[in-house]
Amino acid sequence: MRELAGFALLQALLALIGVGSLRAVGLLGAGVRPVVVGLGPAWLLGTALVGLGLVLALVLGVPFTLTTIVVLSVIAAGVAFAAAWHRGVMTERVIDAAAVRPSRLWPVRVAIGTAAAYAGFGAYAVARAPIQADDARIWSLKGLALTYYDSLRPEIFLNPLTAVSHHVYPLLQPVLEAALGRAMGRPELRLFHTELWLILIASIWTAAYLIWWRRERPVREQAGVALLALVALTPAMVSNIWTGHADATGAVLLAAGAVALGLWLDGAADGHLWLAAILLGAAANTKDEDMIGAIIVLLAAGAVLGARDRRTRLRLWLEAVGVCALLILPWRIWTATHHLRDNVTPPLPRALTPRFLLARAPELRRVGMALVTHTIGEWGWAAAIFVTLCAVGLATRTSRRLTAFYLISFAAIAVAMLWLYGTTPISLSLLIPRSMSRTVNVFMVLAAFASAHLLSTLTPRRRRA
C-alpha cells in the first residue's frame, strides 16, 4: 500500500508543480479542461523542475531525503502558483477551452483511446524489464546509492575503482530514480522504467500541445501528429527505455525543448522560451551528449535571431541562455572541483586542432559510416521526412527561418557526435557496437519532433472570429 500511495502522490505532486509553472508562463489556462489537456506537459515540466532542484541541492550539500523532496516540491508549487496569481494568468485567455474541445469524429476518439491503451500497456510492460548493462553500471547504481544515502558518497561518485560508472555523467536520471525509491519506501529499479516511459509519452504530448492545440484548426488538418506517435513506436526508443538507458530520456527532453524554442522563434509567446530553457537544461543534466545538443540548439536560435537583427528578442534569448547555464553549471562545477574526468572525453584542446583531426581521418570516416548506417537503419523514416520538409521549407520560403533553425541544430549535433566518437581515446571497435545505436537518438528524435512542427507550418493558420 505504501508503494502505490508513494508512486501516485509523487506523480500528482510533479503534475501540480507543472500546472502552476505553465500558468505562470502563460501556457495553461484556468479550469478543468485546460488542465486535462495540458496534464502531460505539466507533469513533464514538474519532473524537470524537481529533478534539477534536487541536483542543485545535492551539489550544495543538502541532505537527499524524502523530507527534502517534499519541501522542495511544496516550495516550487507555491512559488509557481504565486507567480501565476501575481501575473493574473488565471484570468487571461491563454488557451481557450473551445479551441481544444475534442473532435466529435469517431476516428479521433478511437485514435485517442488507442494511444492511451498503448501508453498504459507500455508502462506496464517496461516495469518488468531487467536491470542490465549500462543501466546497472551507471544509472541504477547511482540511483540506488542516493536511495540509501543522503549525499554524493565518495565510494560511488569519486572512487577510481567505480570509473565504469562514468563519474562525470549528469545526475538527473539517478536523482529521479532515487526520488521514486524514497517516495515508495524502497528501491524500485525496475518500476523506474515506467517513469522513463512516462517521460517519453509526456514529451510527445508536450510537443503536440504546443504545436497544434494552440493553433485553432480542425483535428483533420493535424496529420503531423502521426510523426510524434511514430517516435513512441520506433524500436530504438522502446528498447532504450526497456534497458533503462538515459539516451531516450535526454533525447526527448532535448527535442521538446527545441520545439518550444522553435515556436518562440516562429512568433509564439515568451512563455515558450522559458519552457524551452528549462527543458533544455533538464536534457543537459541527463547526458553529456544532450548537454552539447542543448548548447547547439540555443546557439542555432541565436544565429537565426541575429540574422534578422531583432534586438528585443535577442535580449530575451540571452536571458534564456543565462537560465539554461545556471541549470547546467552546478554539476559541472562539482565535477571540476573534485577533478573528475571521463576516459571517453577527447583530449582537449588538442582534439580541436586541424592537425589532430587530419591524423584521425580514418577514425572519423569509420564513425561517419557508422552514424549513417545506424541513422538509416533505425530512423530511416524520420530522416527521409525531415530532409524532405527542410527542402520544401527552404525552396518555398514558407518557413525558411524556422527550417534553418532546425537544420542547423540537426547538422551541428550530428557533426558534434562525429567529432566525439572520432577523437575519443577509447577503441572504436568497442565503442561503436555498444553505444552508436543509442547515440543517434540525440539528433534523430530532434529531427522527428522538428518535422512535426515544420509540417504544421505548411498549412495556413486559421483565425478565430
Secondary structure as GFF3:
##gff-version 3
##sequence-region A 1 465
A	DSSP	alpha_helix	2	24	.	.	.	ID=ss1
A	DSSP	alpha_helix	32	37	.	.	.	ID=ss2
A	DSSP	alpha_helix	39	60	.	.	.	ID=ss3
A	DSSP	alpha_helix	66	87	.	.	.	ID=ss4
A	DSSP	three_ten_helix	89	91	.	.	.	ID=ss5
A	DSSP	three_ten_helix	97	100	.	.	.	ID=ss6
A	DSSP	alpha_helix	106	126	.	.	.	ID=ss7
A	DSSP	alpha_helix	133	134	.	.	.	ID=ss8
A	DSSP	pi_helix	135	139	.	.	.	ID=ss9
A	DSSP	alpha_helix	140	148	.	.	.	ID=ss10
A	DSSP	alpha_helix	154	157	.	.	.	ID=ss11
A	DSSP	three_ten_helix	160	165	.	.	.	ID=ss12
A	DSSP	alpha_helix	172	184	.	.	.	ID=ss13
A	DSSP	alpha_helix	192	211	.	.	.	ID=ss14
A	DSSP	three_ten_helix	219	221	.	.	.	ID=ss15
A	DSSP	alpha_helix	225	233	.	.	.	ID=ss16
A	DSSP	alpha_helix	235	242	.	.	.	ID=ss17
A	DSSP	alpha_helix	247	265	.	.	.	ID=ss18
A	DSSP	alpha_helix	271	284	.	.	.	ID=ss19
A	DSSP	alpha_helix	288	308	.	.	.	ID=ss20
A	DSSP	alpha_helix	311	337	.	.	.	ID=ss21
A	DSSP	three_ten_helix	350	352	.	.	.	ID=ss22
A	DSSP	alpha_helix	354	359	.	.	.	ID=ss23
A	DSSP	alpha_helix	361	396	.	.	.	ID=ss24
A	DSSP	alpha_helix	400	423	.	.	.	ID=ss25
A	DSSP	alpha_helix	428	439	.	.	.	ID=ss26
A	DSSP	alpha_helix	441	456	.	.	.	ID=ss27
###
